[in-house]
Amino acid sequence: MQRPTNTWEQVSNLNSTQQPNTSMELATDLLHFTSAFQLFLQTLALTHLSGHYSVCVVRSIHDDVRLEFPRAIVTVTLEAPANTTDTTFGDRLVRSINAGCEGFMVLEGALFPFLDHFRSAHEAAYFRAHNKRIIATVRLGPVARERLLQHDTMEVTPNMLLVEVNESEGMVGLYTTKLSPQEPRGIVAELMLLERFRFGEELLLGLPESIRKFPDKLTDMEGRRVRLSTLPYPPCSVANEVPLGEGNARSTVPANYSLQADGTEILMVLELCRRHNCTLEIELVANSEWGQVYPNGSADGLIGSLIDRRSDVAVAAIYRWYNWYQYMTMSTYTGRSGVSALVPRPRLLPYWQTPFLSFPPSLWLMVAVSFCVGTVAVFLTEHARHHIRPLSGSTSHNNRLIDSIFFMVSLYVEQSVPLPNSLLAGSMLLTFLLFGGFMIGNSYAGALACVMTIPRYEKSIDTRADFAASGMKWSGPTVAWMNSLLMAEQPELVTIRDRYEVHGGDTLARYSHTRRDMGYVHERLQYGSYALESFINLNATRLLQPLKEDVFWEQIVTACSKTWPLMGYYDDLILRVQQNGILRYWELGSVIRNMGLEIQRNLANARVQDSDHEPVKLRMAHFLGVFFILLVGLSLASAIFVAELVVYRANSNLTTKQKVEVESVD
């Protein structure tokens, strides 16, 4: 309320034309009216704003109001006080909102500046309040009335109570705004009179019955709109075009079609609209991306629709990304999501590798080392034995390394070998070598029997550590997936984050069928369903399998405008749906309607043992490895034989030539 300066000027002007006693009575009445009005404002504040954490009193520096209030009060003036560094009214309003202001008492001179900065101040503040209420004193002249009703904040400030003051008649009128849907899009605002009365003794008993409850325009929104932006991302969000007049939603811009909305998150908003009698308007964002905010302040995708005030709500499995938080309000979580990678399924190893699969590489290395050591030991032992105890009746013995090699091969393949016992040390060595060869040969035979009857596959990538160690890259159509890992410090997560690549949908669709060196991002929802990007089709799910564990997990939230008035009701609805298990039913139904169960079964059963993992009868294909070894041996023997033949003939020709030369000299 303004200071009674103008009233005193009226009184002084009346003094020159009226009797002194009449002027004194008028001044006394005005003072009584001012005192009663101050008490009335305090009663309104105690009745309707006492449930808030704190209350902001927004006024001009010439206005004066004194409230005795049980909550904290923050005073915001249009003009900058001398002891503050906030140079603009918007800065002061932001600072007061961050102080916890949920209710606002706005005096007459500050109403329109307050409304002009309402949205921008709340968008710049970090404090979020759901139940914002405004009590404002006004003078509703024709110009002010039209300006108020045409103001662009009417849609986001439905909880408004207007107090019109008429000092000359001693009357007070209480108004609120009546918001109705307007075609083709938007709302139309009107003023609705709640009560008009004169201050009297009856006010001492309390407020009139008509204003004891704050005007409620959210329980029944009378068909007003809720604007939602989304992208096709089943089973969370789906919106398909249907003939005009059908469907359960409409486009945010006039169009010759309606929308049939589905998905777990959109069903949540539809249920909110069913309860509050509102109309859902949907914007399908261009390029189907979550979007990002650029250094110059511009934005695209879902976050861009909120920043540009084209929508009130954005859904499509949005996480609690810290770099989005300053631009929006996050609802309570609507579900849990585990983000992981789809990796190529291990293929059946070719049969020609069968003879080599009995031992792992490390064991093959040890066998090779023991073979070499044994060969050298046999060679040295035989060489020493022939020097210490030469064979009777022989003057020399040609002890060759090739003999020792074939001796060890015979031991390993469990063939009979000569065991000379003329030297005790040699006998002991050959005995232990025989035992070792027996163990290796039998172990190989047993392992080979297992390998030939149970199919062997490539090494499977099962865990996050396996994926990081494999060196495999992974990909998706947008960089938004990595928002959750921007501040990751674990070495595995940093490695996985740095290997993420962004490709177009067509490129990824081709890669998912042709490349076996790349994984593909996906998420598993709260009740086990898989949410997949559009490039993962039915055939791709037959070639890919999910990891056994999540790379990381997040909570799915709904991104909302900071000034969306239904935020509190929406959070309450989410908690009710969660605690009653309705979300599980919605998730399964959305999967069946929009994705089909075959894709889900392919991924869920990708690691379940099937008939290909059972023991099989031996077939000709199992002996491809033996034939491969035989082919390699024959090829090498033939090549060496040809080489020896060429060398032998060359030497024979050289010898013959030398003999001819000697005979010619003689």
C-alpha positions in Angstrom: 0.0 0.0 0.0 1.2 3.5 -0.7 2.0 6.0 1.9 -1.0 8.3 2.7 0.8 11.3 1.2 -1.8 11.7 -1.6 -4.5 11.4 1.0 -3.1 14.2 3.1 -2.9 16.3 -0.1 -6.6 15.7 -0.6 -7.3 16.6 2.9 -5.3 19.9 2.6 -7.1 20.8 -0.6 -10.4 20.1 1.1 -9.5 22.5 3.9 -9.8 25.5 1.7 -13.3 24.6 0.6 -14.8 22.8 3.6 -15.3 23.4 7.2 -12.5 22.5 9.6 -14.5 19.9 11.4 -15.4 18.1 8.0 -11.7 18.0 7.0 -10.8 16.6 10.4 -13.4 13.9 10.1 -12.2 13.0 6.6 -8.6 12.8 7.7 -9.7 10.6 10.7 -11.7 8.3 8.4 -8.7 7.9 6.1 -6.4 7.1 9.0 -8.9 4.5 10.2 -9.1 3.1 6.7 -5.3 2.9 6.4 -5.0 1.1 9.8 -7.8 -1.3 8.9 -6.3 -2.0 5.5 -2.9 -2.7 7.1 -4.6 -5.2 9.5 -6.6 -6.7 6.6 -3.4 -7.3 4.6 -1.8 -8.9 7.6 -4.8 -11.2 8.0 -4.6 -12.2 4.4 -0.9 -12.9 4.7 -1.4 -15.0 7.9 -4.2 -16.9 6.3 -2.7 -17.7 2.9 1.1 -17.3 3.2 1.9 -18.7 6.6 2.6 -22.1 5.1 5.5 -20.8 3.1 9.2 -20.9 4.2 9.5 -17.1 3.7 7.5 -14.3 2.2 8.8 -11.5 -0.1 7.3 -8.0 0.2 7.8 -6.3 -3.1 7.2 -2.6 -3.0 8.3 0.8 -4.1 10.5 2.9 -1.9 7.5 5.2 -1.2 5.2 2.3 -0.2 4.8 1.3 3.4 3.4 -1.9 4.9 4.0 -3.3 8.3 3.4 -7.0 8.8 3.7 -9.0 12.0 4.4 -12.4 10.5 5.6 -15.7 11.9 7.8 -16.5 8.9 10.9 -14.7 7.6 10.1 -11.6 5.5 12.4 -10.4 2.7 11.7 -6.8 1.5 12.4 -6.1 -2.2 12.3 -2.5 -3.4 12.1 -1.3 -6.9 14.8 1.3 -6.3 18.2 0.1 -5.2 18.9 0.9 -1.5 22.1 2.7 -0.8 23.8 -0.2 1.1 23.4 -2.9 -1.6 25.4 -3.9 -4.6 22.4 -5.2 -6.6 22.0 -2.5 -9.3 18.8 -3.8 -10.9 15.4 -4.8 -9.6 15.9 -8.2 -11.3 19.1 -8.9 -9.3 17.4 -8.1 -6.1 14.4 -10.3 -6.9 16.7 -13.2 -7.7 18.5 -12.7 -4.4 15.2 -12.7 -2.5 14.0 -15.9 -4.3 17.3 -17.6 -3.4 16.5 -16.6 0.2 13.6 -19.0 0.1 10.7 -16.8 -1.0 7.6 -18.8 -1.9 4.9 -16.3 -1.2 4.8 -12.7 -2.5 3.1 -9.7 -1.1 3.2 -7.1 -4.0 2.2 -3.6 -3.4 0.5 -1.4 -6.0 3.5 0.4 -7.5 5.6 -2.8 -7.9 3.0 -5.1 -9.5 3.9 -4.8 -13.2 7.7 -4.6 -12.7 7.3 -7.8 -10.6 5.4 -9.5 -13.3 7.8 -8.4 -16.0 10.7 -10.0 -14.0 8.8 -13.0 -12.6 9.9 -15.6 -15.2 13.4 -14.4 -15.8 14.1 -14.0 -12.0 12.9 -17.6 -11.2 14.9 -19.0 -14.2 18.1 -17.3 -12.9 17.5 -18.4 -9.3 18.7 -21.7 -7.9 15.9 -22.0 -5.3 12.9 -23.9 -6.5 9.4 -23.4 -5.0 6.4 -25.3 -6.1 3.5 -23.6 -4.4 4.0 -19.9 -5.3 1.2 -17.6 -4.2 0.9 -13.9 -5.0 -1.2 -11.3 -3.1 -1.1 -7.9 -4.8 -2.8 -4.6 -4.2 -3.9 -2.9 -7.4 -6.0 0.0 -8.9 -7.9 -1.7 -11.7 -8.4 1.1 -14.2 -9.1 0.2 -17.8 -5.5 0.5 -18.9 -4.1 -1.4 -15.9 -6.8 -4.1 -16.3 -6.0 -4.7 -19.9 -2.3 -4.7 -19.3 -2.6 -7.2 -16.5 -4.9 -9.6 -18.5 -2.6 -9.5 -21.5 0.6 -10.1 -19.5 2.5 -13.3 -20.6 2.9 -14.5 -17.0 -0.7 -15.1 -16.4 -0.4 -18.7 -17.4 2.4 -19.4 -14.9 0.9 -17.4 -12.0 -2.6 -18.8 -11.5 -2.4 -18.5 -7.7 -3.0 -14.8 -7.6 -5.2 -12.8 -5.3 -5.8 -9.1 -6.2 -6.8 -6.5 -3.7 -8.4 -3.3 -5.1 -8.4 -0.3 -2.8 -10.9 2.6 -3.0 -10.1 5.0 -0.1 -12.6 7.6 -1.0 -15.5 5.1 -0.6 -13.8 3.0 2.0 -14.3 -0.1 -0.1 -12.0 -3.1 -0.8 -12.6 -5.5 -3.7 -11.0 -8.9 -4.0 -10.4 -10.3 -7.4 -8.6 -13.3 -8.9 -7.8 -14.3 -12.5 -10.0 -16.7 -14.4 -8.0 -18.6 -17.0 -9.7 -20.4 -19.9 -8.3 -22.2 -22.9 -8.2 -20.2 -26.1 -8.3 -21.6 -29.7 -6.3 -22.4 -31.6 -3.7 -22.3 -28.9 -3.1 -20.4 -25.6 -5.2 -19.1 -22.8 -7.4 -16.1 -22.2 -7.4 -14.3 -18.8 -10.3 -12.5 -17.1 -10.9 -10.9 -13.7 -13.4 -12.6 -11.4 -14.8 -10.7 -8.4 -14.6 -12.7 -5.2 -15.9 -10.2 -2.7 -16.5 -6.5 -2.2 -17.0 -5.1 1.2 -16.5 -2.1 3.5 -14.4 -2.3 6.6 -16.5 -2.7 9.6 -17.0 -4.6 12.8 -17.7 -7.8 11.0 -14.1 -8.0 9.8 -12.9 -8.3 13.3 -14.4 -11.8 13.3 -12.3 -12.9 10.4 -12.2 -13.0 6.6 -15.4 -13.4 4.6 -16.2 -17.0 3.8 -15.5 -16.5 0.1 -11.8 -15.8 0.7 -11.0 -18.0 3.6 -9.5 -20.4 1.0 -7.0 -19.2 -1.5 -8.5 -19.2 -5.1 -7.7 -22.6 -6.6 -7.3 -22.8 -10.4 -5.2 -25.9 -10.5 -7.5 -28.6 -9.2 -9.7 -28.0 -12.2 -7.9 -26.4 -15.1 -11.0 -26.4 -17.3 -9.1 -27.8 -20.3 -6.1 -25.5 -20.2 -2.9 -26.7 -21.8 0.2 -28.5 -20.5 2.9 -28.2 -23.1 5.3 -31.2 -23.3 8.3 -31.7 -25.5 9.7 -35.1 -26.2 11.3 -37.4 -28.8 10.5 -40.9 -30.0 12.1 -43.1 -27.4 10.1 -46.2 -26.6 9.0 -47.5 -24.1 9.4 -44.1 -22.3 7.9 -41.7 -24.8 6.0 -42.3 -28.0 3.7 -39.9 -30.0 2.2 -41.0 -33.3 0.1 -38.9 -35.7 -3.6 -39.9 -35.9 -6.6 -38.3 -37.7 -7.7 -35.0 -36.3 -10.1 -35.5 -33.4 -8.7 -38.9 -32.4 -5.9 -39.6 -30.0 -5.2 -38.3 -26.5 -3.1 -35.2 -27.2 -2.5 -32.5 -29.8 0.5 -30.7 -31.3 1.7 -27.5 -29.7 1.2 -25.7 -33.0 -2.1 -25.9 -35.0 -2.0 -29.0 -37.3 -4.4 -31.1 -39.3 -3.7 -34.1 -37.1 -3.9 -35.2 -33.5 -1.4 -37.3 -31.5 -1.7 -40.7 -29.8 0.7 -40.4 -26.9 2.1 -43.5 -25.1 5.1 -44.5 -23.0 5.7 -44.7 -19.3 6.6 -41.0 -18.8 3.9 -39.6 -21.1 1.3 -41.8 -19.4 2.3 -40.1 -16.1 1.6 -36.6 -17.6 -1.7 -37.9 -19.1 -2.7 -39.1 -15.7 -2.0 -35.7 -14.3 -4.1 -34.1 -17.0 -6.9 -36.6 -16.3 -6.9 -35.6 -12.6 -6.7 -31.9 -13.2 -8.7 -31.6 -16.4 -6.0 -30.2 -18.6 -5.1 -30.7 -22.3 -1.8 -32.2 -23.3 0.1 -30.5 -26.1 3.2 -32.2 -27.5 6.2 -30.9 -29.4 8.4 -33.5 -31.1 11.8 -31.9 -31.1 13.8 -31.6 -34.3 16.5 -34.3 -35.0 15.2 -36.3 -32.0 18.0 -35.2 -29.6 18.1 -34.4 -25.9 20.1 -31.3 -26.9 22.7 -29.2 -25.1 23.4 -25.6 -24.1 26.1 -23.8 -26.0 28.6 -21.2 -24.7 26.7 -18.3 -26.3 23.5 -19.2 -24.4 21.6 -20.8 -27.2 20.3 -24.4 -26.9 18.6 -27.1 -28.9 16.7 -30.3 -28.4 14.6 -30.9 -25.3 16.6 -28.5 -23.1 16.2 -25.9 -25.7 12.4 -26.1 -25.7 12.5 -25.4 -21.9 14.9 -22.6 -22.1 13.0 -21.0 -25.0 9.7 -21.4 -23.0 8.1 -23.5 -25.8 7.2 -26.2 -23.3 6.5 -26.7 -19.6 7.7 -30.3 -19.4 10.2 -32.4 -21.2 10.4 -36.2 -21.0 12.4 -38.9 -22.7 14.5 -40.8 -20.1 16.2 -37.6 -18.9 18.7 -38.1 -16.1 19.9 -35.9 -13.3 22.5 -34.2 -15.4 24.2 -31.5 -13.3 24.9 -29.3 -16.4 21.1 -29.1 -17.0 20.1 -28.4 -13.4 20.6 -24.6 -13.5 18.1 -24.3 -16.4 15.2 -26.4 -15.1 13.4 -28.1 -12.2 13.8 -31.8 -11.8 10.9 -33.9 -10.6 11.2 -36.7 -8.2 12.6 -39.8 -10.0 10.2 -41.7 -12.2 12.4 -44.8 -12.5 15.8 -46.2 -12.4 17.9 -46.7 -15.6 21.0 -48.8 -16.0 23.1 -47.6 -19.0 25.2 -50.3 -20.6 26.6 -51.4 -23.9 25.4 -53.9 -26.5 28.5 -55.9 -27.7 28.8 -58.5 -30.4 27.9 -62.0 -29.4 30.8 -64.4 -29.4 30.9 -66.5 -32.5 31.6 -70.3 -32.7 35.3 -70.8 -33.2 36.3 -72.4 -36.6 36.8 -76.2 -36.4 40.4 -76.0 -37.8 41.4 -74.5 -34.5 40.1 -77.6 -32.6 43.6 -79.2 -32.0 44.9 -76.0 -30.5 42.0 -75.3 -28.1 42.8 -78.1 -25.7 45.3 -75.9 -23.8 45.2 -72.2 -23.2 48.1 -70.1 -24.7 49.9 -70.0 -21.3 49.9 -73.7 -21.0 51.0 -74.1 -24.7 53.9 -71.8 -23.8 54.9 -74.0 -20.8 54.7 -77.2 -22.9 56.9 -75.6 -25.6 59.4 -74.5 -22.9 59.5 -78.0 -21.3 59.8 -79.6 -24.8 62.9 -77.4 -25.6 64.5 -78.0 -22.2 63.9 -81.8 -22.5 65.3 -81.9 -26.0 68.5 -80.1 -24.9 68.8 -82.3 -21.8 68.4 -85.5 -23.9 70.9 -84.3 -26.4 73.5 -83.4 -23.8 72.9 -86.6 -21.8 73.3 -88.8 -24.9 76.4 -86.9 -26.0 78.0 -87.5 -22.6 77.0 -91.1 -22.4 78.7 -91.9 -25.7 81.9 -90.3 -24.4 81.9 -92.0 -21.1 80.7 -95.5 -22.2 81.1 -95.8 -26.0 79.2 -98.6 -27.7 81.3 -101.8 -28.1 82.6 -102.5 -31.6 82.0 -98.9 -32.8 84.7 -96.3 -33.3 82.3 -93.3 -33.5 78.7 -92.4 -33.1 77.0 -89.5 -34.8 74.7 -88.0 -32.0 72.4 -85.6 -33.8 70.0 -83.0 -32.4 67.2 -84.3 -34.6 67.3 -87.6 -32.8 66.6 -85.8 -29.5 63.7 -83.9 -31.0 62.0 -87.0 -32.3 62.7 -88.7 -29.0 60.7 -85.9 -27.1 58.0 -85.9 -29.7 57.6 -89.7 -29.2 57.2 -89.2 -25.4 54.6 -86.5 -25.9 52.5 -88.5 -28.2 52.8 -91.5 -26.0 54.9 -93.7 -28.4 57.6 -96.2 -27.4 61.1 -95.0 -27.3 64.5 -96.7 -26.6 65.6 -96.2 -23.0 69.3 -97.0 -22.7 70.4 -97.9 -19.1 74.1 -97.9 -19.4 74.3 -94.6 -17.4 72.3 -94.1 -14.2 71.9 -90.4 -14.6 70.6 -90.8 -18.1 68.1 -93.5 -17.0 66.7 -91.2 -14.3 66.3 -88.3 -16.7 64.6 -90.4 -19.3 62.3 -91.9 -16.7 61.0 -88.5 -15.5 60.7 -87.3 -19.1 58.6 -90.4 -19.8 56.3 -89.6 -16.9 56.0 -85.9 -17.9 55.3 -86.9 -21.5 52.7 -89.3 -20.3 50.9 -86.6 -18.2 51.0 -84.1 -21.0 49.7 -86.6 -23.6 46.8 -87.8 -21.4 45.9 -84.2 -20.4 45.8 -83.2 -24.1 43.7 -86.2 -25.0 41.1 -85.5 -22.3 40.9 -81.8 -23.2 40.6 -82.6 -26.8 37.7 -84.9 -26.2 35.9 -82.1 -24.4 36.7 -79.6 -27.1 35.5 -81.8 -29.9 32.1 -82.6 -28.2 31.3 -79.2 -26.6 31.3 -76.2 -29.0 33.8 -73.4 -28.2 33.1 -69.7 -28.7 35.2 -66.5 -28.8 35.9 -64.8 -25.5 32.8 -63.1 -24.3 32.8 -59.5 -23.0 30.8 -59.8 -19.8 31.6 -57.0 -17.4 32.5 -53.3 -17.4 36.1 -54.2 -16.8 36.1 -56.6 -19.8 34.7 -53.9 -22.0 37.3 -51.4 -20.9 40.1 -53.9 -21.4 38.9 -55.0 -24.8 39.8 -51.7 -26.4 36.4 -51.7 -28.1 34.8 -48.4 -28.9 31.1 -47.7 -28.3 28.7 -45.3 -29.9 25.3 -43.6 -29.9 23.5 -40.9 -31.9 24.0 -38.1 -29.3 26.7 -37.0 -26.9 24.0 -36.6 -24.1 24.7 -40.1 -22.9 28.1 -39.0 -21.6 26.7 -36.2 -19.5 26.6 -38.5 -16.5 30.3 -39.4 -16.9 31.7 -35.8 -17.4 32.9 -35.8 -13.8 33.9 -39.5 -13.5 37.3 -40.2 -12.0 37.3 -44.0 -11.9 39.9 -45.3 -14.5 37.5 -47.7 -16.1 34.8 -45.1 -16.5 37.2 -42.5 -17.9 38.5 -45.1 -20.4 35.0 -46.0 -21.5 33.9 -42.3 -21.7 36.9 -41.4 -23.9 36.1 -44.2 -26.3 32.6 -43.0 -26.9 31.8 -41.9 -30.5 28.8 -40.1 -32.0 27.5 -41.3 -35.4 24.3 -40.8 -37.3 21.4 -43.2 -37.1 21.9 -44.7 -40.6 25.6 -45.2 -39.9 25.0 -46.9 -36.6 22.3 -49.2 -38.2 24.9 -50.3 -40.7 27.6 -50.7 -38.1 25.4 -52.9 -35.9 25.3 -55.5 -38.6 28.8 -55.3 -40.0 31.3 -54.2 -37.3 32.4 -56.5 -34.5 34.8 -54.0 -32.9 32.1 -51.6 -31.6 29.5 -51.5 -28.8 26.2 -49.6 -28.8 24.7 -47.7 -25.9 21.4 -48.7 -24.5 19.6 -48.7 -21.1 17.6 -51.1 -19.0 14.7 -49.6 -17.2 13.5 -50.2 -13.6 11.5 -53.3 -14.3 13.9 -55.0 -16.7 12.8 -53.7 -20.1 15.3 -52.5 -22.6 15.1 -49.0 -24.0 16.8 -48.9 -27.4 17.8 -46.3 -29.9 15.9 -46.6 -33.3 19.0 -48.0 -35.1 18.8 -51.3 -33.1 16.3 -53.4 -35.0 15.2 -57.0 -34.7 18.1 -58.4 -36.7 20.6 -56.5 -34.7 19.4 -58.0 -31.5 20.3 -61.4 -32.9 23.9 -60.3 -33.3 24.4 -58.4 -30.0 24.2 -59.0 -26.3 24.1 -56.7 -23.3 26.8 -56.7 -20.7 26.1 -58.6 -17.4 26.4 -55.3 -15.4 25.7 -51.6 -15.9 28.4 -49.3 -17.1 26.7 -46.7 -14.8 23.1 -46.1 -13.6 21.0 -43.0 -13.2 17.6 -41.9 -12.0 15.1 -40.9 -14.7 13.4 -37.6 -14.0 11.0 -35.2 -15.8 12.6 -31.9 -16.7 10.2 -29.0 -15.9 10.2 -25.3 -16.2 11.0 -23.5 -12.9 7.7 -21.6 -13.1 5.4 -24.6 -13.9 2.6 -24.3 -11.4 1.7 -28.0 -11.4 5.1 -29.2 -10.2 4.0 -30.0 -6.7 1.0 -32.0 -7.9 3.1 -33.9 -10.4 5.7 -35.0 -7.8 2.9 -36.2 -5.6 1.4 -38.2 -8.5 4.8 -39.8 -9.3 5.2 -41.0 -5.7 1.7 -42.5 -5.7 2.3 -44.3 -9.0 5.6 -45.7 -7.7 4.4 -46.9 -4.4 1.4 -48.7 -6.0 3.5 -50.5 -8.6 1.5 -49.0 -11.5 4.8 -48.1 -13.3 5.6 -51.8 -13.8 2.2 -52.3 -15.6 2.8 -49.1 -17.7 6.3 -50.2 -18.7 5.2 -53.7 -19.8 2.2 -52.4 -21.7 4.3 -49.8 -23.5 6.9 -52.4 -24.5 4.2 -54.7 -25.9 2.4 -51.9 -27.8 5.4 -50.1 -29.2 8.4 -52.5 -29.4 7.1 -56.0 -29.3 8.4 -58.8 -27.0 10.7 -60.5 -29.6 13.4 -57.8 -29.4 13.2 -57.9 -25.6 13.4 -61.7 -25.5 16.4 -61.7 -27.9 18.4 -59.4 -25.5 17.1 -61.0 -22.3 18.0 -64.5 -23.5 21.2 -63.6 -25.3 23.3 -65.2 -22.5 21.0 -68.1 -21.7 22.4 -71.5 -22.8 20.6 -73.0 -25.8 21.0 -76.1 -27.9 24.2 -74.8 -29.5 26.0 -75.1 -26.1 25.1 -78.8 -25.5 27.4 -81.7 -26.2 27.2 -82.7 -29.9 28.1 -85.9 -31.8 31.4 -85.9 -33.7 31.1 -84.8 -37.3 33.5 -84.6 -40.2 33.9 -80.9 -39.4 35.5 -81.7 -36.1 38.5 -83.3 -37.9 39.2 -80.2 -40.0 41.9 -79.3 -37.5 43.6 -82.7 -38.0 43.3 -82.4 -41.8 44.7 -78.9 -41.5 47.7 -80.1 -39.6 48.1 -82.9 -42.1 47.9 -80.5 -45.0 50.4 -78.2 -43.4 52.8 -81.1 -42.8 52.5 -82.5 -46.3 53.0 -79.0 -47.8 56.1 -78.3 -45.7 57.5 -81.8 -46.4 56.9 -81.4 -50.1 58.5 -78.0 -50.1 61.5 -79.3 -48.1 61.8 -82.3 -50.3 61.8 -80.2 -53.5 64.4 -77.9 -51.9 66.6 -80.9 -50.9 66.2 -82.4 -54.4 67.3 -79.1 -56.0 70.3 -78.9 -53.6 71.3 -82.5 -54.2 71.2 -82.1 -58.0 73.1 -78.9 -57.8 75.8 -80.6 -55.7 75.8 -83.6 -58.1 76.3 -81.4 -61.1 79.0 -79.5 -59.4 80.8 -82.8 -58.5 80.5 -84.1 -62.0 81.9 -80.9 -63.4 84.8 -81.0 -61.0 85.6 -84.6 -62.0 85.5 -83.7 -65.7 87.9 -80.7 -65.1 90.3 -83.0 -63.2 90.3 -85.6 -66.0 90.9 -83.0 -68.7 93.9 -81.6 -66.7 95.3 -85.1 -66.4 
